[in-house]
Amino acid sequence: MKTLFALALALSVVAAPGLARAAEPAGLTIDVPVVLKKADVVMNMDHLAFDGKEPFGLLYMRLMTERFAADRTDWRIVAVFHGPAGYMILGDKAYDRVRKTRTGNPYRAEIEKLQKAGVRFELCGQTAKEKGWGNADLLAGVQVNSGANFRIVELVQQGYVQIQP
């Protein structure tokens, strides 16, 4: 139930006119339409939260980039992965080794699509050190910061809004 509520909330917040979306329930009126001119967002990707097999963070990023494009919002999103969620940005070989599978990284295509849209992906250097991961273990384009918590503080001080899905 909590998962469905969170998903419904996310979709209601970021659904835009003209984008495919679920029909609004009978009797629902949007009293406060939100159209952002500018949005700087840091996604704090530090824990595992899923809707089925899809991580909420990737879902939120996809919905935001679609809405920002539709609204012509000037935006920047930085996704900072650390702790238990760090494995999501590993390349296929490292993902298979860490997750003990042979499937490759199931999030790779979605992450690559988000990168093409302009989302920046970073991994916490401390998480990488603790897990024994090197830069070659990461998906292409992923950068390593010196520490996720300090990076998030830095971005918030620069005016980014933190979302922690």
C-alpha positions in Angstrom: 0.0 0.0 0.0 2.8 2.4 0.9 4.5 1.6 -2.4 1.3 2.3 -4.4 0.7 5.6 -2.5 4.3 6.7 -3.2 4.0 5.8 -6.9 0.6 7.6 -7.2 2.1 10.7 -5.5 5.1 10.7 -7.8 3.0 10.4 -10.9 0.6 13.1 -9.7 3.4 15.5 -9.0 5.3 15.0 -12.3 2.6 14.1 -14.8 2.3 16.8 -17.4 -0.4 17.6 -19.9 0.3 15.9 -23.2 2.3 13.1 -21.7 0.8 9.6 -21.4 -0.6 9.2 -17.9 -3.3 7.5 -16.0 -6.8 9.1 -16.0 -7.4 11.3 -13.0 -10.0 9.8 -10.6 -13.5 11.2 -10.9 -13.9 14.3 -8.8 -10.2 15.2 -8.7 -9.3 18.8 -9.5 -5.8 20.1 -9.6 -5.9 23.3 -7.5 -2.2 24.1 -7.6 -0.7 23.4 -11.0 3.1 23.3 -10.8 5.3 24.4 -13.7 8.9 25.0 -12.9 11.0 27.5 -14.8 14.2 26.1 -13.3 15.0 22.9 -11.3 18.3 21.7 -9.8 17.8 18.3 -8.2 20.2 16.0 -6.4 18.8 12.4 -6.1 20.2 10.8 -2.9 20.4 7.2 -4.1 21.5 5.5 -0.8 18.9 2.8 -0.2 16.9 0.2 -2.1 13.3 1.2 -2.9 11.5 -0.5 -5.8 8.2 -0.5 -7.6 8.3 -4.2 -8.7 11.8 -4.4 -10.3 12.2 -0.7 -11.1 14.1 1.5 -8.6 11.9 4.4 -7.5 14.9 6.7 -8.0 15.2 5.8 -11.7 11.5 6.1 -12.2 11.4 9.6 -10.6 14.3 10.7 -12.7 12.6 9.5 -15.9 9.3 11.2 -15.0 11.1 14.4 -14.0 13.1 14.6 -17.3 9.9 14.0 -19.3 8.0 16.6 -17.4 10.9 19.1 -17.6 11.1 18.6 -21.3 7.4 19.1 -21.8 7.4 22.2 -19.6 10.6 23.6 -21.1 12.1 23.7 -17.6 15.8 24.6 -17.3 17.0 21.7 -15.2 19.9 19.8 -13.8 19.8 16.4 -12.1 22.7 14.8 -10.3 22.1 11.2 -9.1 24.5 10.4 -6.2 24.7 6.6 -5.6 26.1 5.3 -2.3 25.7 2.5 0.3 23.4 -0.4 -0.6 22.3 1.2 -3.9 25.8 1.7 -5.3 25.8 -1.6 -7.2 23.1 -0.2 -9.6 25.7 1.8 -11.6 28.2 -1.0 -12.1 29.1 -2.2 -15.6 27.8 -5.6 -16.7 30.9 -7.7 -15.7 31.2 -6.1 -12.3 27.4 -6.3 -11.7 27.5 -10.0 -12.5 30.4 -10.5 -10.1 28.9 -8.5 -7.3 25.3 -9.7 -7.7 26.4 -13.3 -8.5 24.4 -13.4 -11.7 25.0 -13.7 -15.5 22.4 -11.2 -16.6 24.5 -8.0 -16.7 23.2 -4.8 -15.2 19.4 -4.6 -15.7 19.4 -0.9 -15.0 22.1 -0.1 -17.7 19.6 0.8 -20.5 17.6 3.1 -18.3 20.7 4.8 -16.9 22.1 5.3 -20.4 18.8 6.8 -21.5 18.8 9.2 -18.5 22.5 10.1 -19.2 21.5 11.0 -22.8 18.7 13.2 -21.4 21.3 15.0 -19.3 21.2 13.3 -15.9 24.7 13.1 -14.3 25.5 9.9 -12.4 28.0 9.8 -9.5 29.3 7.1 -7.2 30.5 7.7 -3.7 34.3 7.1 -3.5 34.0 5.7 0.0 31.4 3.2 -1.1 33.7 2.2 -4.0 36.7 1.8 -1.6 34.7 -0.3 0.8 33.4 -2.6 -1.9 36.7 -2.8 -3.8 35.3 -1.3 -7.0 37.5 0.7 -9.4 36.5 3.2 -12.1 36.7 0.4 -14.7 33.8 -1.4 -12.8 31.4 1.4 -13.5 29.0 2.1 -16.3 30.4 4.6 -18.9 30.0 8.2 -17.9 29.7 7.5 -14.2 31.9 9.8 -12.1 33.3 9.1 -8.7 33.1 11.8 -6.0 35.1 11.9 -2.8 32.1 11.2 -0.5 28.4 11.1 -1.1 27.2 12.9 2.0 29.6 15.8 1.5 28.7 15.9 -2.2 25.0 16.2 -1.4 25.7 18.9 1.2 27.8 20.8 -1.5 25.0 20.5 -4.1 22.3 21.6 -1.6 24.5 24.6 -0.7 24.6 25.4 -4.4 20.8 25.5 -4.5 20.0 21.9 -5.5 16.9 20.4 -3.9 17.5 16.9 -2.4 15.1 14.1 -3.2 15.5 10.8 -1.5 13.3 8.2 -3.1 
